[in-house]
Amino acid sequence: MNPATDQSTIPSLIRNIVKNIHPETHPFMSHKVNDKWVDISYRQALDKIDAISAWFLDIGIKKGDMLALIIENGPDYVYYDQALQQIGAVNTSIYPTLTETEIEYILNDSEAKTILVGNPFLLRKITRVANNCQSLIRIIPAFEDFEKSVGKLNLNAGIIGFKQVIEEGLRLVDKYIRTISSAREAILPSDLSCLIYTSGTTGTPKGAMLTHFNLTENARNSLLQITIIESTDVFLSFLPLSHVFERTATYHICLFTGSKMAFAQSLDLLAKNMGEIRPTVMNCVPRLLERIHDKAMKNGTSAGGVKSKIFLWALKIGKEVRLAHEAGKKPGLILSQQHKIAEKLVFSKIKEKTGGRLKIMLSGGGALPKNIGEFFGDLGIKILEGFGLTETSPVMAVTETDRIIYGTVGRIIPGIEVAIQNVDTKHIYTIQTHDTFKEDFQSEEGEIIVRGHCVMKGYWNKPEETASVIDTDGWFHTGDIGRYFKGNLQITDRLKNMLVNAYGKNVYPTPVENTYLKSPKIEQVFLIGDKREYITAIIVPAKETLQETFNLSNEYFEKPEVFIDDKEIVDWVGQDLKKYSHELAKFERIKSFKVKRNPFSIEDGEVTPTMKAKRKVIEKKYAQAIDELYLQEADAD
C-alpha cells in the first residue's frame, strides 16, 4: 500500500517525505553525469531549492509572479519548480518543441518574469524573442558556456547561469530562510500552482490554471486507485515534465509516495537507460508500446522455423493464462507448467529489455489500441491506461491494477463525477462516480463531461473561453466522445474529430485509424471524409519496415516529393489496408489513399507536442493531394 498524506500544496509534499517516509539522506532523484548514474538525496535537493528561492526573493519575485521554464527533464527542472512553488510563484512550463512565435505569445500572455533555459538551441530561440517580452527580467541558462550562444546580443533581460543562481542563493539563504518558511506556510490549496498552455489542434494556446489543490488531490486520488505504488519503487521519467501527464503521474506521485525518480537521457537512449535503471514503474505513450510490440513480434517471428513456432506458442499460452485470470479463475496444472516454460523461453527475454522489474506501465496521452494492451497482458506486463486532459489536472479515470478491461481507460477516480451527455440535446444519460461503480454497467455514447476537484480554475486571461467549456453547473466539457463499458470509461473519439460523410453517417477517426495501425507496415494514419461520399487517408509507412522490404537508403526519405508514387510501395501498403478493412463497417473503410514519405511532425506544425493531429492544418496543407484522391475515384467511376 502506498504512503498516505493529507498535504495539499506542492511544496509541502517533499517535506512530508523527509518527515514521515525517508531520511534526508535517502535518494530522491537520479540522473546520468559523464556516463555514470548519480543519486541526489532529499537533503541535497532541499539545499538547492532553498538557495534558488532565496535568490528569487532577492531579485524581487513575489507570490503570484509567473516564472517560466523551457528545459528537458532533469533535476534542474525540479529544483527550479520547487523553489518557485514554495514562495508562491507560478510555474509556466513551455514545450521545447514550440515555435518562437508560440513561445513569445506564452511569455507575453503569462507575463513571465524569468525563464530557465535547457540548452544552446533553446537559448537561441529565447534570445530571438526576449526583447519582445516586456515582463521578462532574467534569462537563466542551465548549461555551461552559455555566453557563446549569446555573443554580443543587446538584450533587455539580464542573463545569469543557473549554477551562479544557486551559488549566490546559498550565500543568501540565512537572510531569507524565515521568509521562505513563512511564504511556504502562507500558500493556500486554492492558490495557483502552474499555468500549462494547451497546445490545441486549432487556435491560440490557452493557459490552463491549475491550483495546488487540483494537482495534489489528483495525485492523491489516483493513488487510491493504483494501490501498488510504494516508497521503494523506481520511476524512469522520459515524457516531458512540461506536460501535465508526466508531471502528475511521475513527479507528483513520487512526491507523495517517496518513490525514486530517475531521468532518462533521451528518447533515443531510453532502451539503454531502462536496462541500467531497471525501473519498477514507468509512464509512456501508446506509440512507445506499439514500437515495443512491433519489435518483439519481428524478432520473434522473422527467423521462422522452430524459434518462430516457440514464440507464437508462448503468446498463445500467455493469452490463455490472461483470459483465465480475467475470468477470475486459476490456470490449470498443465497450463501453469506450460506458462513457466513460456516465461523462461520467451517472456523473460522481452522483459529483460525493460530492466526486468516493471510492475506496471501507465499509458496516457492517447488511445492505446486494444490488441497492444492484450499483447503486454499476454507477456505478464500490466499496462494501465489513464484518461484526462490538461484542464483536468489530468487524471479522470485510470485502470485498476487487479481489473484490466482492454480498450477502456479504467474506473473513475474518487472525488469526481463523470457524466455522458447527448451531443445534440444536451441530455445527460448518466452520472458516474468511483463509488457508483458496477462491473456490468454500460451506457449510451456521448460527450464526456466532468465535475469535481480535478477541474481547472479556468483559462488565464480568457473568461469567454473558460465559460465555453465550464458550464453554469460546474461541468467541464472535455470534447471527448465516450461511454461506459463494463463499468469503465471508454473513449470513442474527439468531438471535433468526428467526420460526417455526405450521407450523414458519423465516422470517428480514432478507432478506424487504430484498426489500420495494427499493420506493422503503417506508422501513421490520417483519415479524411467530412462531407465527402467516402473515406480516404494519408498513410505514413513504418520507415524501418519499408526500408528493409525495399532496400531503401536514408536518401530516399530526403527527396523533396512529399508523397511516394512508386506503385510497388503503394500496393504493398494497400495490401494491409484491404486486410484490416474487413474489421470495419463499409462506410468506415479507406477507399483511396496517398503514401506520405515522412511522418507528420511537430516541427512542421502538423501535430501537437502530444502527437495529436492538427486536422485543419493538415487538410489545408495537403488540400491538393486530398482533392486528387476524390478526383481519381470519380474518374474511375
C-alpha positions in Angstrom: 0.0 0.0 0.0 1.3 3.4 -0.8 2.0 6.0 1.9 -0.8 8.5 2.5 -0.6 12.2 3.3 -3.1 15.0 3.8 -0.7 17.6 2.3 -2.5 19.9 -0.1 0.2 22.1 -1.6 3.1 21.0 -3.9 6.0 22.3 -1.6 4.5 20.5 1.4 4.9 17.1 -0.2 8.7 16.8 -0.3 8.9 17.9 3.4 6.3 15.3 4.3 8.7 12.7 2.7 11.7 13.6 4.9 9.4 13.8 8.0 7.4 10.6 7.6 8.8 8.4 4.8 12.6 8.6 4.2 15.6 10.1 6.0 17.1 13.2 4.3 20.0 11.2 3.0 17.7 8.9 1.0 18.0 9.1 -2.8 15.3 11.4 -4.3 16.4 11.6 -7.9 19.0 10.0 -10.2 20.5 11.3 -13.5 23.4 10.4 -15.7 26.6 12.6 -15.4 29.6 11.7 -17.5 28.3 8.3 -18.3 27.6 7.4 -14.7 24.3 7.4 -12.8 24.4 9.8 -9.9 21.9 9.9 -7.0 20.7 13.1 -5.4 19.4 12.9 -1.8 16.5 14.9 -0.4 18.8 17.0 1.6 21.0 17.9 -1.4 17.8 18.8 -3.3 16.3 20.9 -0.5 19.5 22.9 0.0 19.5 23.9 -3.7 15.7 24.6 -3.6 16.1 26.9 -0.7 19.1 28.6 -2.3 17.1 29.3 -5.5 14.1 30.6 -3.5 16.4 33.0 -1.7 17.8 34.3 -5.0 14.2 34.7 -6.4 13.3 36.8 -3.3 16.4 38.8 -3.6 15.6 39.9 -7.1 12.0 40.9 -6.1 10.0 37.8 -7.1 6.7 37.7 -5.0 3.7 35.5 -4.6 1.7 35.2 -7.8 4.6 36.0 -10.2 4.9 33.8 -13.3 8.3 32.1 -13.7 8.8 30.1 -16.9 10.8 27.0 -17.9 11.8 25.7 -21.3 14.0 22.7 -20.4 14.3 19.0 -20.8 13.5 16.6 -17.8 16.1 16.5 -15.1 17.0 17.6 -11.6 17.2 21.3 -12.6 13.5 21.3 -13.5 12.7 20.0 -10.0 15.0 22.5 -8.2 13.5 25.4 -10.1 9.9 24.3 -9.8 10.1 23.5 -6.1 11.9 26.8 -5.4 9.3 28.9 -7.1 6.4 26.9 -5.7 7.4 27.3 -2.1 7.4 31.1 -2.3 4.0 31.2 -4.0 5.2 31.9 -7.6 3.6 30.1 -10.6 5.3 27.5 -12.8 4.8 28.4 -16.5 6.3 25.4 -18.4 6.9 25.7 -22.2 7.2 22.8 -24.5 10.8 22.8 -26.0 9.3 21.9 -29.4 7.1 25.1 -29.7 7.9 27.7 -32.4 9.4 31.1 -31.5 6.1 32.7 -32.2 4.3 30.4 -29.8 7.0 30.9 -27.1 6.8 34.7 -27.4 3.0 34.5 -27.1 3.2 32.4 -23.9 5.8 34.6 -22.3 3.7 37.7 -23.0 0.4 36.2 -22.1 1.7 34.9 -18.8 3.9 38.0 -18.2 6.7 35.6 -17.1 9.5 37.4 -15.2 12.2 34.8 -15.5 12.9 31.7 -17.7 15.1 28.7 -17.1 16.5 27.5 -20.5 17.8 24.0 -21.1 20.3 24.1 -24.0 22.0 26.3 -26.6 19.4 25.6 -29.2 16.6 26.7 -26.9 18.5 29.7 -25.7 18.8 30.9 -29.3 15.1 30.7 -29.6 14.6 32.7 -26.4 17.1 35.4 -27.3 15.4 36.0 -30.6 12.1 36.8 -28.9 13.2 38.1 -25.5 13.2 41.8 -26.4 9.5 41.4 -27.5 8.6 40.2 -24.0 8.3 43.3 -21.7 7.9 41.4 -18.4 11.0 39.2 -18.8 13.8 40.4 -16.5 16.1 37.3 -16.3 17.1 34.5 -18.7 18.7 31.6 -16.8 20.7 29.1 -18.9 21.0 25.8 -17.2 24.3 24.8 -19.0 27.9 25.9 -19.1 29.5 28.3 -21.6 26.1 29.8 -22.4 28.0 33.1 -23.2 28.9 31.5 -26.6 25.3 31.3 -27.5 24.5 34.8 -26.5 27.5 36.6 -28.1 27.1 40.4 -28.2 23.3 40.5 -28.3 21.7 43.6 -26.8 19.1 42.1 -24.5 16.7 43.9 -22.2 16.6 40.9 -19.8 19.7 40.1 -17.8 21.4 36.7 -18.2 22.8 34.6 -15.4 23.8 31.0 -15.3 21.7 28.6 -13.2 24.9 27.4 -11.4 25.6 31.1 -10.4 22.0 31.5 -9.3 22.5 28.5 -6.9 25.9 29.8 -5.7 24.5 33.3 -5.0 21.4 31.8 -3.4 23.4 29.7 -1.0 25.0 32.9 0.4 21.5 34.4 0.7 19.7 31.5 2.4 20.4 32.6 6.0 19.0 36.0 5.2 15.8 34.7 3.6 15.1 31.3 5.3 12.4 32.6 7.6 10.8 34.5 4.7 10.8 31.3 2.7 9.3 29.3 5.5 6.6 31.9 6.1 5.8 32.1 2.3 5.5 28.3 2.2 3.1 28.2 5.1 1.0 31.0 3.6 0.3 29.1 0.4 -3.4 28.1 0.2 -4.6 25.0 -1.6 -6.7 27.3 -3.8 -3.6 29.3 -4.9 -2.4 28.9 -8.5 0.4 26.4 -8.8 1.0 26.4 -12.6 -0.1 27.6 -16.0 0.0 24.8 -18.6 -0.6 26.0 -22.1 -2.7 23.6 -24.1 -1.1 23.1 -27.5 -4.5 22.7 -29.1 -5.2 21.3 -32.5 -6.6 24.7 -33.6 -6.3 28.2 -32.4 -4.2 30.2 -29.9 -2.6 28.4 -26.9 -4.7 28.7 -23.8 -3.1 28.7 -20.3 -5.0 26.2 -18.0 -4.8 27.5 -14.5 -4.2 24.6 -12.1 -4.2 25.1 -8.3 -2.2 23.3 -5.7 -5.4 21.6 -4.7 -6.1 20.5 -8.3 -2.7 18.8 -8.5 -2.4 17.3 -5.0 -5.9 15.9 -5.0 -5.5 14.4 -8.4 -2.3 12.6 -7.4 -3.8 11.5 -4.0 -6.9 10.1 -5.5 -5.1 8.4 -8.4 -3.0 6.6 -5.7 -6.2 5.4 -4.0 -6.9 3.6 -7.2 -3.4 2.4 -8.1 -2.5 1.0 -4.7 0.6 -1.0 -5.6 3.0 2.0 -5.9 5.3 2.2 -2.9 8.2 4.2 -1.4 10.6 1.5 -2.7 9.6 2.0 -6.4 11.8 3.5 -9.1 10.2 5.6 -11.8 12.0 6.3 -15.1 10.9 9.6 -16.5 11.2 10.4 -20.2 7.9 12.1 -21.1 8.2 15.9 -20.9 7.5 17.5 -17.4 6.1 20.5 -19.3 3.1 18.2 -19.9 0.7 17.6 -17.1 0.6 13.8 -17.6 4.3 13.3 -16.7 4.2 16.0 -14.0 1.4 14.3 -12.2 1.9 10.6 -12.9 5.6 10.6 -12.2 6.8 13.8 -10.4 3.9 14.4 -8.1 3.2 10.7 -7.5 6.9 10.4 -6.4 6.4 13.4 -4.1 3.5 11.6 -2.5 5.0 8.2 -2.1 8.7 8.8 -1.7 9.4 6.7 -4.8 12.8 7.4 -6.5 12.7 9.4 -9.8 15.3 8.7 -12.5 15.6 10.8 -15.6 16.2 9.2 -19.0 18.9 10.8 -21.1 16.8 11.0 -24.2 14.2 9.0 -26.2 17.0 7.5 -28.3 18.7 6.2 -25.2 15.6 5.1 -23.4 16.1 1.4 -24.1 19.6 1.6 -22.7 18.5 3.6 -19.7 15.8 1.1 -18.9 18.4 -1.7 -18.8 20.6 0.4 -16.5 18.0 1.8 -14.1 15.7 -1.2 -14.1 12.5 0.8 -13.3 9.6 -0.7 -11.5 7.1 1.9 -12.8 7.1 3.9 -15.9 4.7 6.2 -17.7 4.6 6.1 -21.5 2.5 6.9 -24.6 0.8 4.4 -26.8 3.3 4.8 -29.6 6.2 3.6 -27.5 4.2 0.4 -26.6 3.3 -0.1 -30.2 7.0 0.1 -31.1 8.0 -2.4 -28.4 5.2 -4.7 -29.7 6.3 -4.4 -33.3 9.9 -5.1 -32.5 9.1 -8.1 -30.3 6.9 -9.6 -33.0 9.5 -9.0 -35.6 12.3 -10.5 -33.5 10.1 -13.4 -32.5 8.9 -14.4 -36.0 11.3 -13.1 -38.6 13.7 -16.1 -38.3 10.9 -18.6 -39.0 11.3 -22.2 -38.1 11.4 -23.5 -34.5 12.2 -20.2 -33.0 9.1 -18.6 -34.5 6.9 -21.5 -33.5 8.1 -21.3 -29.9 7.4 -17.6 -29.8 3.9 -17.9 -31.2 3.2 -20.9 -28.9 4.3 -18.8 -25.9 2.0 -16.0 -26.8 -0.9 -18.4 -27.1 -0.2 -19.8 -23.7 0.2 -16.3 -22.3 -3.2 -15.4 -23.7 -4.9 -18.5 -22.2 -3.4 -17.6 -18.8 -4.5 -14.0 -19.1 -8.1 -14.9 -20.1 -8.2 -17.3 -17.1 -7.2 -14.6 -14.7 -9.7 -12.1 -16.3 -12.4 -14.7 -15.8 -11.5 -15.0 -12.1 -10.1 -18.5 -12.5 -6.7 -20.1 -11.7 -4.9 -21.7 -14.7 -4.9 -25.5 -14.5 -1.8 -27.5 -13.7 -0.8 -28.2 -17.3 -1.4 -24.6 -18.4 0.6 -23.4 -15.4 3.5 -25.6 -16.3 3.3 -24.5 -19.9 3.3 -20.9 -18.8 6.5 -21.4 -16.8 8.2 -22.7 -19.9 6.9 -19.8 -22.0 8.1 -17.4 -19.3 11.6 -18.9 -19.4 12.0 -19.2 -23.2 10.2 -16.1 -24.4 8.6 -13.7 -21.9 11.7 -13.2 -19.6 13.8 -12.2 -22.6 11.4 -9.5 -23.6 11.1 -8.3 -20.0 14.9 -8.1 -19.6 14.9 -5.4 -22.3 12.8 -3.2 -19.9 15.1 -3.9 -17.0 13.2 -7.0 -15.8 11.5 -5.3 -12.8 8.5 -3.4 -14.2 5.4 -3.8 -12.1 3.2 -1.5 -14.2 3.4 0.8 -17.2 0.9 3.6 -17.3 -0.2 4.7 -20.8 -1.6 8.1 -21.4 -1.8 10.9 -23.9 -3.8 9.0 -26.5 -5.8 5.8 -27.0 -4.0 2.5 -26.6 -5.1 0.0 -29.3 -6.8 -2.9 -27.6 -4.5 -5.5 -29.2 -1.4 -3.8 -27.9 -2.7 -3.9 -24.3 -3.6 -7.5 -24.7 -0.1 -8.3 -26.1 1.6 -7.0 -23.0 -1.0 -8.7 -20.8 -0.1 -12.0 -22.5 3.5 -11.3 -21.5 2.5 -10.7 -17.9 3.3 -6.9 -18.0 0.4 -4.8 -16.6 -0.4 -1.8 -18.8 -2.7 0.6 -17.1 -4.5 3.2 -19.1 -5.4 6.6 -17.8 -7.6 9.4 -19.2 -7.7 13.1 -18.7 -6.8 16.5 -20.1 -4.6 19.4 -19.1 -7.7 21.1 -17.8 -8.5 18.1 -15.5 -5.1 18.0 -13.8 -5.2 15.5 -15.7 -6.5 12.2 -14.4 -10.2 11.5 -14.5 -10.1 7.7 -14.8 -7.4 5.0 -14.6 -7.2 1.3 -14.8 -7.3 -0.7 -11.6 -4.3 -3.0 -11.2 -6.4 -6.0 -10.4 -9.1 -5.4 -13.1 -7.9 -4.6 -16.6 -10.6 -4.2 -19.3 -8.6 -3.7 -22.5 -9.9 -1.0 -24.7 -11.1 1.1 -21.8 -9.4 3.8 -19.7 -10.5 2.4 -16.3 -12.6 3.3 -13.4 -13.4 6.9 -12.4 -11.1 8.1 -9.6 -12.5 9.1 -6.2 -13.9 12.5 -5.6 -15.2 13.5 -9.0 -18.3 13.0 -11.2 -18.1 12.0 -14.8 -21.2 12.1 -17.0 -22.1 11.2 -20.5 -24.1 13.9 -22.3 -26.0 13.7 -25.6 -24.1 15.9 -28.1 -27.2 17.4 -29.7 -29.9 17.6 -27.0 -27.5 18.1 -24.0 -29.5 15.5 -22.1 -27.2 13.7 -19.5 -27.5 10.0 -19.9 -25.7 9.0 -16.7 -23.5 10.5 -14.0 -21.0 8.1 -12.5 -18.5 8.3 -9.6 -15.9 6.0 -8.1 -18.5 4.8 -5.6 -21.3 4.1 -8.0 -19.1 1.7 -10.0 -20.7 -1.6 -11.2 -18.8 -4.1 -13.2 -21.6 -4.7 -15.7 -22.7 -1.1 -16.2 -22.9 0.1 -19.8 -24.2 3.4 -21.2 -25.1 5.2 -24.3 -22.4 7.2 -26.2 -22.0 11.0 -25.9 -19.7 13.8 -24.8 -17.7 13.1 -21.6 -18.2 15.9 -19.0 -16.6 16.1 -15.5 -17.2 18.0 -12.3 -15.0 18.0 -9.1 -11.6 18.5 -7.6 -9.7 17.9 -10.9 -11.3 20.7 -12.9 -9.0 23.7 -13.6 -9.7 27.2 -12.3 -10.1 28.4 -15.9 -8.1 29.7 -18.8 -5.6 32.5 -18.0 -6.9 35.9 -19.3 -9.7 34.1 -21.3 -13.0 34.4 -19.5 -15.1 33.7 -22.6 -13.1 30.6 -23.5 -13.5 29.5 -19.9 -17.2 30.0 -20.0 -17.4 28.0 -23.2 -16.0 24.8 -21.5 -17.2 25.1 -17.9 -21.0 25.5 -17.8 -23.0 27.2 -15.0 -23.5 23.9 -13.2 -19.7 23.4 -12.9 -19.4 20.7 -15.6 -16.2 20.8 -17.7 -16.9 19.7 -21.3 -14.0 17.6 -22.4 -14.8 17.5 -26.1 -14.2 13.7 -26.0 -16.8 11.2 -27.0 -17.2 8.1 -25.0 -19.4 5.7 -23.0 -19.3 3.3 -20.0 -18.4 -0.3 -20.8 -18.2 -2.9 -18.1 -18.2 -0.1 -15.5 -15.1 1.5 -17.0 -14.9 4.7 -19.1 -14.3 4.0 -22.8 -13.1 6.8 -25.2 -14.5 6.7 -28.7 -13.0 9.9 -30.2 -12.8 13.6 -30.1 -16.0 15.6 -30.8 -14.1 17.9 -33.1 -12.5 14.9 -34.9 -15.9 13.4 -35.9 -16.4 13.1 -39.7 -19.9 13.3 -41.1 -19.9 11.8 -44.6 -22.1 13.1 -47.4 -24.8 10.6 -46.4 -24.9 11.7 -42.8 -23.0 8.8 -41.4 -20.8 9.6 -38.4 -17.2 8.3 -38.6 -15.0 8.6 -35.5 -11.4 8.6 -36.9 -9.5 7.2 -33.8 -11.0 3.7 -33.7 -10.8 3.4 -37.5 -7.1 4.7 -37.5 -6.3 2.3 -34.7 -7.6 -0.6 -36.7 -5.3 0.1 -39.6 -2.4 0.8 -37.2 -2.4 -2.8 -36.3 -0.4 -3.3 -39.5 3.4 -3.4 -38.9 3.7 -1.6 -42.3 1.9 1.6 -41.0 3.3 4.3 -38.7 0.5 7.0 -39.0 -3.0 7.2 -40.5 -4.8 10.5 -41.1 -8.4 9.9 -42.1 -10.4 12.3 -44.4 -14.0 12.2 -45.4 -16.0 15.0 -43.7 -18.9 15.9 -46.1 -17.4 13.5 -48.7 -19.0 10.4 -50.2 -16.4 8.1 -48.8 -13.3 7.8 -46.6 -9.8 8.4 -47.9 -6.5 8.7 -46.0 -2.9 9.9 -45.9 -0.8 7.0 -44.8 2.8 7.2 -43.4 4.5 3.8 -43.7 6.8 2.4 -40.9 10.2 3.6 -42.1 12.3 0.8 -40.8 10.0 -1.9 -42.3 9.7 0.0 -45.6 13.5 0.3 -45.8 14.1 -3.3 -45.1 11.4 -4.5 -47.5 12.5 -2.4 -50.5 16.2 -2.0 -49.6 15.9 1.8 -49.4 18.6 4.2 -48.4 18.1 7.1 -46.0 18.5 9.4 -49.0 15.2 8.1 -50.3 13.4 9.8 -47.4 15.2 13.1 -48.1 13.7 13.5 -51.5 11.6 16.7 -51.9 8.5 14.9 -53.1 6.0 14.7 -50.2 4.2 11.6 -51.4 5.5 8.3 -52.7 4.2 7.3 -56.1 6.1 4.1 -56.5 3.3 1.6 -57.4 5.1 -1.3 -55.8 5.2 0.5 -52.4 1.7 1.9 -52.7 0.4 -1.7 -53.5 2.4 -3.0 -50.5 0.6 -0.6 -48.2 -2.7 -1.3 -49.9 -2.5 -5.0 -49.1 -2.7 -4.3 -45.4 -5.4 -1.7 -45.8 -7.5 -4.3 -47.5 -6.7 -6.9 -44.9 -7.8 -4.8 -41.9 -10.8 -3.1 -43.7 -12.8 -6.3 -43.1 -12.9 -5.3 -39.3 -14.8 -2.1 -40.2 -18.2 -1.1 -41.4 -18.2 -0.4 -45.2 -18.7 3.4 -44.7 -15.6 3.4 -42.4 -13.2 1.8 -44.8 -10.5 3.6 -46.7 -11.3 3.7 -50.4 -8.3 5.7 -51.6 -5.1 6.9 -50.1 -1.8 8.7 -50.5 1.5 7.4 -49.1 3.4 10.2 -47.3 7.2 9.9 -47.4 7.9 11.2 -43.9 5.8 11.4 -40.7 3.6 14.3 -39.7 5.7 16.3 -37.3 5.7 18.9 -34.6 8.3 20.9 -36.4 6.1 21.2 -39.5 3.2 22.3 -37.3 1.1 19.2 -38.2 0.8 17.6 -34.8 0.7 18.9 -31.2 3.5 18.1 -28.7 1.3 15.2 -27.5 1.2 13.9 -31.1 -2.5 14.8 -31.8 -3.1 15.6 -35.5 -3.9 19.3 -36.2 -6.8 18.4 -38.6 -7.4 21.8 -40.1 -3.6 22.4 -40.6 -3.1 19.1 -42.4 -6.2 19.4 -44.5 -5.2 22.9 -45.7 -1.6 22.0 -46.3 -2.4 18.9 -48.4 -5.6 20.1 -49.9 -4.5 19.5 -53.5 -3.4 15.9 -52.7 -6.7 15.3 -50.9 -8.7 16.6 -53.8 -6.8 14.3 -56.1 -7.9 11.3 -54.1 -11.5 12.1 -54.8 -10.9 13.1 -58.4 -9.1 9.8 -59.0 -12.1 7.8 -57.7 -14.6 10.0 -59.6 -12.7 9.3 -62.8 -12.5 5.6 -62.1 -16.3 5.6 -61.6 
